[in-house]
Structures are given as C-alpha cells and as structure tokens.
Amino acid sequence: MSTNTETATSGGFTAEERAAMKTRSAELRAEGKKGAKKADDLQAALDAIAGMPGHDRELAERVHATITATAPELSPKTWYGMPAYANAAGKVVVTFKHAGKFKTRYATLEFQDAATLDDGDMWPVSWAVAAWTPTVEASIIEAVTTATRSS
C-alpha cells in the first residue's frame, strides 16, 4: 500500500482514512450483534493505536493499514492491550507491540500460533520495526500473506 502525500507528511492516518474507518464501524454495527462486536473490536484497536506515543502510533497506523489491506479477512481487535488481527475462528494471527509498551528500543510485529509461517523445524515469528519504509511495508505484506494462507 502506497502512502499519499498527506500521510507521508503527518506520519498518520489521513482524514479520509479516519472517515472510512468510522464508516466501516457504523456498517458493522448496523449488521447486528455480531457486527457490533466487530465494530467494538475495531474501535478498541484504533483506540489502542491512538493512545500510543508519536513514532509508535505512526508505525502502528501504517501496520494497521497494511494488514487490513493485505488480509481483509482478519478482524482487528486488541490482545493484551495491543492492536491484533484475528482469523475467522477468532484466533489472533498477528499483533503489533509498540516500543513504549515495555520500554524497549523498537516496536515488534509478532505472529501467533494461528499464523501459518511454518517452515521446517524453525522460523521467525517476531520482527523488530524501527521505521516505516517501502521495504518494511513489502516485508509485512509478504509475512501477512504467508501467515494467512490456508494450511
């Protein structure tokens, strides 16, 4: 997903992106009880992102936009207070842990057991994310695509 000039300048969601997310929340609530739960989960994830300090928030916003565009079948929610993305069975596939959460040097993108990253006897399930670049974006797209493929 390419960033537009306004996003690149501010480092966060554009007004149009925020409006689209609010619209989607309203659509989910209109679907009834199950949709309302998804809307509440989405809002909780967005609130968790909004509560992060500057640089972490900017990274989380880009991660959120990339994951939701790459794997729309994943549902945003929170998991231990972190933005997370769950499969249809409700199992968390991937989370974003910002650096401020545990006072670490860098944020991490972490894949859980539901991710299908399996590759032999050993594979990575966590990546440090220090800055947003086209290379980072492409790597996240690749990892999320792999993590959500059918096993």
Beta strands, then each sheet from edge to edge (+ up, - down):
strand 1: 75-79
strand 2: 82-86
strand 3: 92-97
strand 4: 107-111
strand 5: 126-129
sheet 1: 1+ 2- 3+ 4- 5+
end
